[in-house]
Amino acid sequence: MAETAEQKILQQRLETLTTALHSGTAGQVRSLLSGLHPAEIADLLESLPHGPREILWELVDPEDKGEVLTEVNDEVRAGLIEQTADEQLVAITGGLNTDDLADLLQDLPGAVIHELLHSMDKQDRQRLEAVLSYPEDTAGGLMNLDVVTVRANVNLDVVLRYLRLRGEIPELTDSLFVVDRFDRYQGVLPLSTLLTSDPDASVAEVMDREVEGIPATMKDVEVARLFQDRDLVSAPVVDDDNRLLGRITIDDVVDVIRDEADHSLMSMAGLDEEDDIFAPVTVSARRRAIWLGVNLATAFLASWVIGQFETTLQKVVALAVLMPIVASMGGIAGSQTLTIMIRGLALGQVGPSNARSLMHKELLVSIMNGIIWSLVVALIAMAWFHDPRIGVVIASALIINLVCGAVAGLTIPLLLKRLGIDPALAGTVVLTTITDVVGFMAILGLGTWYLL
């Protein structure tokens, strides 16, 4: 896989930083950090082992530490918080936005939480409680509360004067939200419309009423899909009574998309995207041991199947040589279908209504590939072992396992989702077990029936 420009930059910074840390030049480290965004500092912290990480954290500007904590993954964050004194935690988190503070609050020590809540005014406390009242993986948990609202009955000139009086507007504000006197959401007033329309026109005349509010209970992955489909920069979040609660911006959605991609990749290996790559050896070993145990159990099942054909293997050694080909080809074919299915389910593109059509298509693909590659493997096997019957057995077994892999790759995610199990987490193990067992049974069963 080609290294991206961003990866090269991170590696260069990491090398420079590591050299500076080893040489003990704190001034050079501070100089390097001063030109970096908190997210870039977070990347460096996650890329360092524990010793250098703690040293680097001490050298980060206190004004940046709060934002850095919001950018690092959960396990690294927990370690940094544990390293930081309570009074310093209060100082570095006190200036964070409400939505960022809500993400951090549950990881902070009780004394720090008490001090932070005590230092807030009533309005900020209520805003924080509003965000915390929704699960983290919903629109309500994702939203921020820095919104600019206007009434529909005022003129655009009044709105312009109001914005000038404010002096600034929240970042990534592309629209103002129109509400009534009960804070019920009515629509949006795009800034482009505000700036290009007649100042004497009312907000009601030019506002966009087609932009619907996002329910606070909507899942974050659905929010991300909505932003993608509608090319949104920001969107309003409303409660069950259509009252405006806050807004979601594109930077929050990018984080959701990245987290989902990391989750899908790491889950296939039974890992968590929030794990620290430099976690202690015993911790990492314990986590991976569970997944290795699951795979070991499935491997014993495949070995048991082979053991049932011990006599056949003793008489036809060629089958033992060719068995890995059948299992491997079936596993690859199934993985291709499994990946398509997991992606389709994640994007909402696959469901009961079109699963049968997809099954028909995948079966035809597997049969076509099965015929092509079974002929190739059969010719090689016949030339290798000088026995046409070996070619027939391996070709038949290959077709059977490719078809089985396609069926398993399509049905496993649907069944796991219905059972409430993440297909990305368990799908690969189940698929591998099925294709190994069916592949071994096919080649050894056909060999027993046709060759003995």
Residue pairs with C-beta under 8 A, 6 or more apart in sequence:
3 11
10 40
10 43
10 44
10 47
13 32
13 36
13 40
13 44
14 44
14 47
14 48
16 32
17 29
17 32
17 44
17 48
17 56
18 48
18 52
20 28
20 29
20 32
21 29
21 52
21 55
21 56
26 59
29 56
29 59
30 59
30 61
33 41
33 56
33 59
33 60
33 61
33 64
34 61
36 44
38 64
38 67
38 68
38 70
38 71
39 67
39 71
41 60
41 64
41 68
41 71
42 68
42 71
42 72
44 56
45 53
45 56
45 57
45 68
45 72
45 76
45 80
46 72
46 73
46 76
46 276
46 277
48 56
48 278
49 278
50 79
50 278
53 76
53 79
53 278
54 83
57 65
57 80
57 83
57 84
60 68
62 88
62 91
62 92
63 92
65 84
65 92
66 92
66 93
66 94
66 95
66 96
66 100
66 104
67 96
67 100
69 77
69 80
69 81
69 92
69 93
69 104
70 96
70 100
70 103
70 104
72 80
73 273
73 274
73 275
73 276
74 107
74 274
75 274
75 275
75 276
75 279
76 276
77 104
77 107
78 107
79 276
81 89
81 107
81 108
81 109
84 92
86 109
86 111
86 112
86 115
89 108
89 109
89 112
90 112
90 115
90 116
90 119
93 101
93 104
93 108
93 112
93 116
94 116
94 119
96 104
97 144
97 146
98 124
98 127
98 128
98 131
98 144
98 145
98 146
99 131
99 142
99 143
99 144
99 145
99 246
99 252
101 116
101 128
102 128
102 131
102 132
102 141
103 136
105 113
105 116
105 128
105 132
108 116
117 125
117 128
120 128
127 145
130 140
130 145
130 245
130 246
131 140
131 141
131 143
131 145
131 246
133 140
134 140
134 141
134 216
134 217
135 141
136 142
137 219
137 220
137 221
138 216
138 217
138 218
138 219
138 220
139 214
139 215
139 216
139 217
139 218
139 219
139 220
139 223
139 237
139 248
140 216
140 217
140 237
140 245
141 220
142 220
142 223
142 248
142 252
142 256
143 216
143 237
143 245
143 246
143 247
143 248
143 252
144 170
144 246
144 247
144 248
144 249
144 252
145 245
145 246
146 170
146 246
146 247
147 170
147 177
147 236
147 244
147 246
147 247
148 163
148 166
148 169
148 170
148 173
148 176
148 177
149 176
149 177
149 178
149 179
149 183
149 244
150 159
150 162
150 176
150 177
150 178
150 179
150 189
150 203
151 178
151 179
151 180
151 181
151 203
152 178
152 180
152 186
152 187
152 202
152 203
152 204
152 207
153 202
153 203
153 204
154 202
154 203
155 199
155 200
155 201
155 202
155 203
156 194
156 197
156 198
156 199
156 200
156 201
156 202
156 203
156 206
157 199
157 200
159 176
159 189
159 194
159 203
160 194
160 199
163 169
171 249
172 233
172 234
172 249
172 250
172 251
173 191
173 234
174 190
174 191
174 192
174 233
174 234
175 188
175 189
175 190
175 191
175 208
175 211
175 234
176 188
176 189
176 191
176 194
177 185
177 187
177 188
177 189
177 236
177 244
177 247
178 185
178 186
178 187
178 188
178 189
178 203
178 207
179 185
179 186
179 244
180 186
182 243
183 243
183 244
184 241
184 242
184 243
184 244
185 213
185 236
185 238
185 242
185 243
185 244
186 207
186 209
187 207
187 208
187 209
187 210
187 211
188 207
188 208
188 211
188 236
189 203
189 206
189 207
189 208
190 208
193 206
193 207
193 208
194 206
197 206
211 235
211 236
213 235
213 236
213 237
213 238
213 242
213 244
214 223
214 226
214 235
214 236
214 237
214 238
214 248
215 237
215 238
215 239
215 240
216 237
216 238
216 239
216 245
218 226
220 256
221 256
221 260
221 346
222 348
223 235
223 248
223 253
223 256
224 253
224 256
224 257
224 260
225 347
225 348
226 232
226 235
227 235
227 248
227 250
227 253
232 250
233 249
233 250
234 247
234 248
234 249
234 250
235 247
235 248
236 244
236 246
236 247
237 244
237 245
237 246
237 247
237 248
238 244
238 245
239 245
259 273
260 346
262 273
263 273
263 424
264 342
264 346
264 424
265 273
266 272
266 273
266 275
267 422
267 424
267 425
268 424
268 425
268 427
268 428
269 291
270 288
270 290
270 291
270 294
270 425
271 287
271 288
271 291
272 287
275 284
275 287
294 429
295 429
295 432
298 429
298 432
298 433
298 436
301 433
301 437
302 327
302 433
302 436
302 437
302 440
305 437
305 440
305 441
305 444
306 313
306 323
306 440
306 444
308 444
309 440
309 444
309 445
309 447
309 448
311 448
312 319
312 444
312 447
312 448
312 451
312 452
313 319
313 320
313 444
315 451
315 452
316 390
316 447
316 451
316 452
318 381
318 384
318 385
318 387
318 390
319 390
319 393
319 443
319 444
319 447
319 451
322 377
322 381
322 390
322 394
322 443
323 439
323 440
323 443
323 444
325 377
325 394
325 398
326 394
326 397
326 398
326 401
326 439
326 440
326 442
326 443
327 401
327 435
327 436
327 439
327 440
329 373
329 398
329 401
329 402
329 439
330 398
330 401
330 402
330 404
330 405
330 435
330 436
330 438
330 439
331 405
331 431
331 432
331 435
331 436
331 439
332 405
333 366
333 369
333 401
333 402
333 405
333 406
333 409
333 435
334 404
334 405
334 406
334 408
334 409
334 431
334 434
334 435
335 405
335 409
335 428
335 431
336 409
337 362
337 366
337 405
337 406
337 408
337 409
337 410
338 408
338 409
338 410
338 412
338 413
338 423
338 427
338 428
338 431
340 409
341 350
341 358
341 409
341 410
341 412
341 413
341 414
341 423
342 413
342 423
342 424
342 427
343 349
344 350
344 358
345 413
345 414
345 417
345 423
350 358
355 410
355 414
358 410
359 407
359 410
359 411
362 406
362 407
362 409
362 410
363 403
363 406
363 407
365 406
366 402
366 403
366 405
366 406
367 399
367 402
367 403
369 402
370 398
370 399
370 402
370 403
371 399
373 398
373 402
374 394
374 395
374 396
374 398
374 399
375 395
377 391
377 394
377 395
377 398
378 391
378 392
378 394
378 395
379 391
381 390
381 391
381 394
382 388
382 390
382 391
389 450
389 451
390 451
392 450
393 443
393 446
393 447
393 450
393 451
394 443
396 442
396 446
397 439
397 442
397 443
397 446
400 438
400 442
401 435
401 438
401 439
401 442
404 434
404 435
404 438
404 439
405 431
405 434
405 435
408 430
408 431
408 434
408 435
409 431
412 423
412 427
412 430
412 431
412 434
413 423
413 427
416 422
416 423
416 426
416 427
416 430
417 423
